[in-house]
Amino acid sequence: MTWGGKQNDAKDAADQLSFAFDHGVNWFDTAEIYAIPPSKETSGNTDRCIAPWLATRDRTKLIIATKVAGFGNDYLRKGGEVTRITKAQVKESVEGSLARLGTDAIDLLQIHWPDRYVSLFGGAAYHPENVREGDVPFEEQLEALAAVVREGKVRHVGVSNETSWGVTRFLLEAEKSGGPRIVSIQNSYSLLVRGAYETDLAETCAAHNGDVGLLAYSPLAGGVLSG
């Protein structure tokens, strides 16, 4: 998530991708908002760093995951709209990611963070008075994901920085509508950040046929565990 930003350039990306792949890693995860720290100038650069390397490999041996931004970003969309998980915006996001990556399908598309109000990224406790009006309903978000799956642009869908409530609602809506089931949740998880997954989220993921997998991000706690 730092490739093409202030920390790593395209050569660093290619070297690290090759090293990882040569040691058995075949899953690579990016996002439309990367590089981090996020800015209008560097958004999409991580994809652009991956693309030349990806073009030299057998695509069938790789799993490429990316993310569509949840509520609140004000520079990712061409029309200047604040990012939401709507059909039009998911389509624009996916087509932009495919073009930057130089591939014809995304193996896993994740909602980067919820469309609704939640306490994010180590923020303060949840407060009901912060709930916004006009958030995109779960069923509309799922239909937005279903549309790009039907078009063959996305193979599987998932969520990130999500809660037990969100996972449950997406799964229930999929059962009701026949839409795509989320297959994964990508949340922070490490020896220092354990409770957020090991308690209620672990139960939630196990209860729904046990097929919602955890993709742990920041397993080294932002570098704290590795010094």
N, C-alpha and C positions, 0 to 999 in steps of 0.2 A: 504493500500500500504506500510505500515511499518512493517507488520508482518513478522518475520523471518529475520529482519535486525538489525539495531543498537538500535531500540527503543522498539520493542515488540516481545515476543517469542510466541511459539505455545500455551502455557496455556493462555496468554493474548488473543490470537485470539479466542480460544474456548469460553472463558468467554464472550467476546464481541459479538461473533456470537450468542451465546445462549441468551444473554440479548436482543439483537436486535430482534431475531426471536420471543422470548416470548412477545415482545411488538408490533408484527405485521409486522415486516420487513421481506420480503421474497426475496428481490433482492440483490444479492451480486456481486460486480464487482472487477475483479482482472486484472492482465496483466503478460505476460511472463517476463517482465523486473523487476517486483517487487521482492524484497523489495527496497524501496527508502530510502536514496540515492542509486542509482544504482551501482552495482559492479558485476563483474564476479562471485564472491564467493556467493553472495546472490540472484542472479537472479533465479526466480522460487520458492523461499522459501515461498512467500505468498501463492502460490498454495498448497505447501506442508503442510502449517499450516491449510489451509481450509479442506484438504482431510479427516483427521480423523473425524472431526466434521460432514462433509457432509455424511460420511458413516453411521452415526447414525440417519439420518433424512430421511423422505419420499421425495425422489428426485422430485416427481411430484408436490410438494408444493413449490418448490424453482425455482427461475430464476437465472441462473449462466451466467454472462457476463465476457468476457476477451478481451484481445487486442493483436494484432500482431504488432511488432515494425515496424515503417516506416524506412526511409533511415538513415543509418549512424552508427548503432551499430556494433561493430567489435568482439563481443564475444558470441553472442547468438546462432549462427549457428554452427553445428558440423563441417562443412568444413572450418570454419573460414571466410566465405564470409561476406562482409558488408551487413547488412540487407536491403532488398528491398521487394516490394510487388509483387513477382512473384509466379507462380503456385507452383513451388517446395518449395519455402520458406514458403508460407502460409500453405502448407500441413505439412511441418516439424513443424512449430509453433503450429498448431492445434493439431497434434498428440502428441506433447510434453505436451501441456496444458492438454489434456484429460488424459494422463498417470499420470501426477502429481496430478490432481484433483480427479482421480479415478472415472470418470464418462464417459458415452458413447456418450454424445452430449453436445455441447455448445449452450445455448439459444440465445446469442447475441455475435457475433464476430465483434470487431471494429478495424479499422486501427488506431493505437495509435497516430500517427502523419503522415503527408503526405509523400509520396515517393519523391515529388518534393520540390524545395526550396520554403519555406514560412518563414515569420517572426514568430518565435515560442517562447512561454513561456515568454512573456513580453519583447521580444528582440527589436532590432532597427526596424525602419520603413522598409517597403518593398522596395528593390532596384532591378530593372530589370537586372542590370549588374551581379547580383549574381545567375541568373538562370543557372542551370547546363545542360550540354548535356547528353543524354543517360538516362534520367529519364523514368521510366516505364509508358507507356501511360495508360490513364484512362481505355480504353477498355480491356487492358491486366490485369490490377488490378481487374476489375470487373469479368473477366473470372476466375481469381485465386480464388476469393471468391465464385463464382458460383460452382466451382469444389468441394469444401468441403461441400457446401450445397447439391449438388447432391448425394454425398457420405453419407449423413445423419449425418455427424459429426457436422454440424452447422445448426441452425434453421433460424436465422435472421442475417443480417449484418448491420453495422453502421460505423460511422467515429468519430474521436476525434481530437481536436485541428485543426479543418478544417475551411475553409473560405467559403463564399458564392459561389465563383467561383468553388471550389471543390465540394460542395454539388450539385450545378447545373449540373456540368459535369457528376457526377456519376448517377444522376437521368436521364439525357438525354441518356446516354449510356445504361442504363437499359431499357428505352423505345425502343431504337433502336434494341437492341440485345435480349430482352426478359429475360435478366439476373435479378438477385435479386435486388430489390429496397432497398436502405439504409432506415432504419426505424428510425434512431436516430443520433444525433450529441452530443457528450460529450465534452463540452467546459467549461472553467472557467466562473463562473457566481455568483455574490454576490452583496451585497449592495455597495461594493467598485469597482466592476468590472462589469459594466452593459452595457456600450455602444457597446461593441464588439458583443453582441447578440441582444440587443433590437432594433438596427437600421436595417442594411441590412440583417443580418442572420435571424432575425424574419420574414422579408418579404419573403426571399427565402424559408424558411421552410413552411410558410403559403401558398405560391403560388403553391406549388406542391401538391395539394389536401389536404394540411394541415396535412399530415401523417408522417412528419419527426419531431419527438419529441426531445426536449432538455433534456439531462441528465446533470444537473448542477454539476460540480465538484468544490471543494474548496468553498462551500457556506458560510463558515465562514472566507474566505479570508486568508487561511493559519493559522487561529487561532487569527488573529488580532481582529476580531469582538467579540471573546469570551474572550479576554484578555490572 
